[in-house]
Amino acid sequence: WYYEHRQRKVSNVSEHIEADFQGVALTCHFRYYFIGISAGGGVMKSEIIVDPSEPLIEPGIKTSSTDGYFDASLYAFYRTSSFEFKAGINYKRVFYSGDDIEMIGLYAGCGIRF
């Protein structure tokens, strides 16, 4: 399961853009020593709202779509007997009707192994 919320205010144009992404995926992981890669795909539900924030203009444009998406990561990890630390770069591409949406992000985290 995946959820992401993005929001931005365009400085030279008075508008507000908000996007929500939710999805499920099947992903395959490969680890070698302390380096790992993962790739997979699934279904993503996206909702994009554009609000011009101007008086006398429509209150906003809202689009919603369910599309396929691709996800890939390259990461480094360190594992002890109980803890795991991970950091890497992630790439997502939603095969959105019209133009595709691409997202690239950096992440880091730690977890407990049971």
Contacts in CASP RR format, 6 or more apart in sequence:
PFRMAT RR
TARGET T0000
AUTHOR 0000-0000-0000
METHOD contacts of the structure
MODEL  1
WYYEHRQRKVSNVSEHIEADFQGVALTCHFRYYFIGISAGGGVMKSEIIV
DPSEPLIEPGIKTSSTDGYFDASLYAFYRTSSFEFKAGINYKRVFYSGDD
IEMIGLYAGCGIRF
1 22 0 8 1.000
1 23 0 8 1.000
1 24 0 8 1.000
2 21 0 8 1.000
2 22 0 8 1.000
2 23 0 8 1.000
2 24 0 8 1.000
2 25 0 8 1.000
2 44 0 8 1.000
2 71 0 8 1.000
3 20 0 8 1.000
3 21 0 8 1.000
3 22 0 8 1.000
3 23 0 8 1.000
4 20 0 8 1.000
4 21 0 8 1.000
4 103 0 8 1.000
5 18 0 8 1.000
5 19 0 8 1.000
5 20 0 8 1.000
5 21 0 8 1.000
6 18 0 8 1.000
6 19 0 8 1.000
6 20 0 8 1.000
6 21 0 8 1.000
7 16 0 8 1.000
7 17 0 8 1.000
7 18 0 8 1.000
7 19 0 8 1.000
8 16 0 8 1.000
8 17 0 8 1.000
9 15 0 8 1.000
9 16 0 8 1.000
9 17 0 8 1.000
10 17 0 8 1.000
14 52 0 8 1.000
14 53 0 8 1.000
14 54 0 8 1.000
15 50 0 8 1.000
15 51 0 8 1.000
15 52 0 8 1.000
15 53 0 8 1.000
16 50 0 8 1.000
16 51 0 8 1.000
16 52 0 8 1.000
16 53 0 8 1.000
17 48 0 8 1.000
17 49 0 8 1.000
17 50 0 8 1.000
17 51 0 8 1.000
18 48 0 8 1.000
18 49 0 8 1.000
18 51 0 8 1.000
19 46 0 8 1.000
19 47 0 8 1.000
19 48 0 8 1.000
19 49 0 8 1.000
20 46 0 8 1.000
20 47 0 8 1.000
21 44 0 8 1.000
21 45 0 8 1.000
21 46 0 8 1.000
21 94 0 8 1.000
22 44 0 8 1.000
22 45 0 8 1.000
23 42 0 8 1.000
23 43 0 8 1.000
23 44 0 8 1.000
23 45 0 8 1.000
23 69 0 8 1.000
24 42 0 8 1.000
24 43 0 8 1.000
25 40 0 8 1.000
25 41 0 8 1.000
25 42 0 8 1.000
25 43 0 8 1.000
25 69 0 8 1.000
25 71 0 8 1.000
26 40 0 8 1.000
26 41 0 8 1.000
26 42 0 8 1.000
27 38 0 8 1.000
27 39 0 8 1.000
27 40 0 8 1.000
27 41 0 8 1.000
27 71 0 8 1.000
28 38 0 8 1.000
28 39 0 8 1.000
28 40 0 8 1.000
29 36 0 8 1.000
29 37 0 8 1.000
29 38 0 8 1.000
30 36 0 8 1.000
30 37 0 8 1.000
30 38 0 8 1.000
31 77 0 8 1.000
34 76 0 8 1.000
34 77 0 8 1.000
34 78 0 8 1.000
35 74 0 8 1.000
35 75 0 8 1.000
35 76 0 8 1.000
35 77 0 8 1.000
36 73 0 8 1.000
36 74 0 8 1.000
36 75 0 8 1.000
36 76 0 8 1.000
36 77 0 8 1.000
37 72 0 8 1.000
37 73 0 8 1.000
37 74 0 8 1.000
37 75 0 8 1.000
38 71 0 8 1.000
38 72 0 8 1.000
38 73 0 8 1.000
38 75 0 8 1.000
39 70 0 8 1.000
39 71 0 8 1.000
39 72 0 8 1.000
39 73 0 8 1.000
40 70 0 8 1.000
40 71 0 8 1.000
40 72 0 8 1.000
41 68 0 8 1.000
41 69 0 8 1.000
41 70 0 8 1.000
41 71 0 8 1.000
42 68 0 8 1.000
42 69 0 8 1.000
42 71 0 8 1.000
43 66 0 8 1.000
43 67 0 8 1.000
43 68 0 8 1.000
43 69 0 8 1.000
44 66 0 8 1.000
44 67 0 8 1.000
44 68 0 8 1.000
44 69 0 8 1.000
44 94 0 8 1.000
45 64 0 8 1.000
45 65 0 8 1.000
45 66 0 8 1.000
46 64 0 8 1.000
46 65 0 8 1.000
46 66 0 8 1.000
46 67 0 8 1.000
46 94 0 8 1.000
46 96 0 8 1.000
46 101 0 8 1.000
47 62 0 8 1.000
47 63 0 8 1.000
47 64 0 8 1.000
48 62 0 8 1.000
48 63 0 8 1.000
48 64 0 8 1.000
49 60 0 8 1.000
49 61 0 8 1.000
49 62 0 8 1.000
50 60 0 8 1.000
50 61 0 8 1.000
50 62 0 8 1.000
51 59 0 8 1.000
51 60 0 8 1.000
51 61 0 8 1.000
52 58 0 8 1.000
52 60 0 8 1.000
65 96 0 8 1.000
65 97 0 8 1.000
67 94 0 8 1.000
67 95 0 8 1.000
67 96 0 8 1.000
67 97 0 8 1.000
68 94 0 8 1.000
68 95 0 8 1.000
69 92 0 8 1.000
69 93 0 8 1.000
69 94 0 8 1.000
69 95 0 8 1.000
70 92 0 8 1.000
70 93 0 8 1.000
70 95 0 8 1.000
71 90 0 8 1.000
71 91 0 8 1.000
71 92 0 8 1.000
72 90 0 8 1.000
72 91 0 8 1.000
73 88 0 8 1.000
73 89 0 8 1.000
73 90 0 8 1.000
73 91 0 8 1.000
74 88 0 8 1.000
74 89 0 8 1.000
75 86 0 8 1.000
75 87 0 8 1.000
75 88 0 8 1.000
75 89 0 8 1.000
75 107 0 8 1.000
76 86 0 8 1.000
76 87 0 8 1.000
76 88 0 8 1.000
77 84 0 8 1.000
77 85 0 8 1.000
77 86 0 8 1.000
77 87 0 8 1.000
78 84 0 8 1.000
78 85 0 8 1.000
78 86 0 8 1.000
79 85 0 8 1.000
79 113 0 8 1.000
81 113 0 8 1.000
82 112 0 8 1.000
82 113 0 8 1.000
83 110 0 8 1.000
83 111 0 8 1.000
83 112 0 8 1.000
83 113 0 8 1.000
84 110 0 8 1.000
84 111 0 8 1.000
84 112 0 8 1.000
84 113 0 8 1.000
85 108 0 8 1.000
85 109 0 8 1.000
85 110 0 8 1.000
85 111 0 8 1.000
86 107 0 8 1.000
86 108 0 8 1.000
86 109 0 8 1.000
86 110 0 8 1.000
87 106 0 8 1.000
87 107 0 8 1.000
87 108 0 8 1.000
87 109 0 8 1.000
88 106 0 8 1.000
88 107 0 8 1.000
88 108 0 8 1.000
89 104 0 8 1.000
89 105 0 8 1.000
89 106 0 8 1.000
89 107 0 8 1.000
90 103 0 8 1.000
90 104 0 8 1.000
90 105 0 8 1.000
90 106 0 8 1.000
90 107 0 8 1.000
91 102 0 8 1.000
91 103 0 8 1.000
91 104 0 8 1.000
91 105 0 8 1.000
92 102 0 8 1.000
92 103 0 8 1.000
92 104 0 8 1.000
93 100 0 8 1.000
93 101 0 8 1.000
93 102 0 8 1.000
93 103 0 8 1.000
94 100 0 8 1.000
94 101 0 8 1.000
94 102 0 8 1.000
94 103 0 8 1.000
END
